[in-house]
């Protein structure tokens, strides 16, 4: 968990597909993370190492957009990416090795488990108020957010 640029960031406890990650983020009042600067990218890599981000071209091949609607002002694709391998890679992810971005296909739940993919979730700090959110820390520092 961390906070920068007016947003708080979390990772899903469970390994998820890209769509599951985005839906979970929306249920918390956010989206998969949008990365709009090198500083933000470096912060997220340090905090989370790898995971799904909210970058997708599923609506139109080659037209990458952030799921939160923010403008695309920064990209950090790995060499040769995005490549849309096999014509099915439409979802952004950050990989541990290079720390660069890669386009990937929508994983099945089995693939999400095998590749240990979690969602990097961004929630605007202005979204929460004391009245409608509760936070509970669990084992190993896991935090559960509940909106009432």
Secondary structure, 3 states (H helix, E strand, C coil): CEEECCEEEEECCCCCCHHHHHHHHHHCCCEECCCCCHHHHHHHHHHHCCEEEEEECCCCCCCCEECCCCCCCCCCECCCCCCCHHHCEEEEEECCCCCCEEEEECCCHHHHHHCCCCEEEEEEHHHCCCCCEEEEECHHHCEEEEEC
